[in-house]
Amino acid sequence: MARILGLILLTGPLLAPAMKSRVVGQAGDYFFTSREVHINHILEQALVVPEKKFKTELSTLKDQGKDFRLELSGVFLEWVVAREASEFSVAKVPEKDFLLALETVSRRLKSREEWKKWGVSQKEMDEFLRRKLRAKKFIQFKAESSVIEVTMAEAEAYYKKNQARFGSVPFSSFSERIKVFLRKKKRDERLQLWFEVLQKKYNVRSFVTET
């Protein structure tokens, strides 16, 4: 994984001459490169996109713009969550699960030019994938433990506040769906707060600005 000491262009031996990379963020003494963001974007698809769709709809990123910034945020998130999991020795991924995921992504990516052009070494593949799997596992654990029960009174208050949205349909027809919605909303808010705390803890900085 690339670790560098300044804002430079990387054209190492694993990269094709045209595949340059730049520093796009930092967390402590770790520097994120645009190459890492592109690799992560493809690796995520290889891991989660259904087989049929993956064969025909593998997407790539431009090296700037909103989509790139969103993907970079995702890389930051995975990094800080995986680092936190490692620091507290939680959310460890069983080796059999890692090997199964590795077999899947390796098979899916071996003939894809979108992947080959980044010259990803086996060491990088293993490191990025382990980080991704551990982050996902820890986020799932935090999500399950962040669920807050919603009372009927809270659900009814939401119903009354948004009466125009529900029209003349009585509260009883929507009560359970409103409670599910509010539980998810509370969970997501707690997760978002956790993510923000972690980014501050690990001093995450983005060097990518809106254009």
FENMOVEN-V297998 format. One record per helix or strand of 2 or more residues. SS is the DSSP state (A for helix, B for strand). FROM is the first residue (numbers start at 0). TO is the last residue. If there is no record, write none. Layout:
# FENMOVEN-V297998
ss->{SS/SS}
from->{FROM/FROM}
to->{TO/TO}
This chain:
# FENMOVEN-V297998
ss->{B/B/A/A/A/A/A/A/A/A/A/A/B}
from->{22/29/33/50/65/94/112/121/151/162/170/174/203}
to->{26/32/47/56/86/108/115/144/160/165/172/200/205}
